[in-house]
Amino acid sequence: MHKYFIGSYIITVVGFILAYLWGEHVHSGTGLTCIFIAFVLSVLEVSLSFDNAVVNASRLERMSPKWQHRFLTWGIIIAVFGMRFLFPLLVVAIFSHLNLIEVANMALTNADKYAHYLHISHPPIITFGGTFLMLLFLSYFFNSSKDIHWIGFIESKIAKFGDFKGIQVALTLIALYIQQHFVPSESRFEVVIAGIWGVIVYLLIDGLSHMLDKHGENLPHSSQSTGLGLKSSCFAGFLYLELIDASFSLDGVLGAFALSKDILIITIGLSIGAMFVRSLTIMLVEKKTLAQYIYLEHGAHWAIGALSCIMMFSAIKEVPEVVTGFLGLVFIVAAFISSLVHNKNQSRL
């Protein structure tokens, strides 16, 4: 098992060294404190993203080994530099009407001012992620071809509505409509626009993924054997996974400022957690864990549904990250135990 986490261990050691050096550079004697904060942030990231690992694994199983490797290499660079560092800077730049260089300088030299701007942009950012993940959740369960159900009396009933085209979008927009009534008036327009963009981005990426999958199936056998269809499908899957990861990371990135306002320490802590989540994803794929524990994917999607609701609610009122992490863990553990019981019952037959 440890072989899957070698890269994560290396990143952890390097990250803690950088956190210590940065802490000592900013304020002598705070190096160990910065290491502790980075550690707590990494644990927070893993606890919030375990369901993300399960969902990623379900998609990654259908990708080639080369693209699985790229998810762990290229993908972690995008996750670390793109979502944990560059994205918050870009958001603040948009809302503060400053250029990216000025915002980066603000983040490094005036953390309180930077955190203030990021707090102002919290409602629309979190709503974007909330609508995106809500569609992911609804699309999984509103599927008439889905024949395995964990919470049968609920899942079997809503699966029947899978042929009702657009019901997932309609329900998400209804949730957005209800939410915007409770958002402060000064943020309402940005929240609605961000929520709509969450829906649009999900539909575009999901549509592209389905189109390339179908294109790969319709290619002549000779073209499939050269990897043309597989390459297109894997690229769409890679893009899909990165956007899912981005939506999951929004909550962690914004919540991290409750522990520290230093963007570098936040980036280091969340990056260590993100690396462990990636390693866990690869382990789940190679060990065929989702096939062994058939309800694990269901539990992960229920956790995503809960997370999406919490994210949209947090645009109105702050929700502690520990609540989000604990709720997700409850679904995952319950699904795992249910899978064990199912396997035990099957072995008796």
Disulfide bonds with the S-S distance in Angstrom:
none
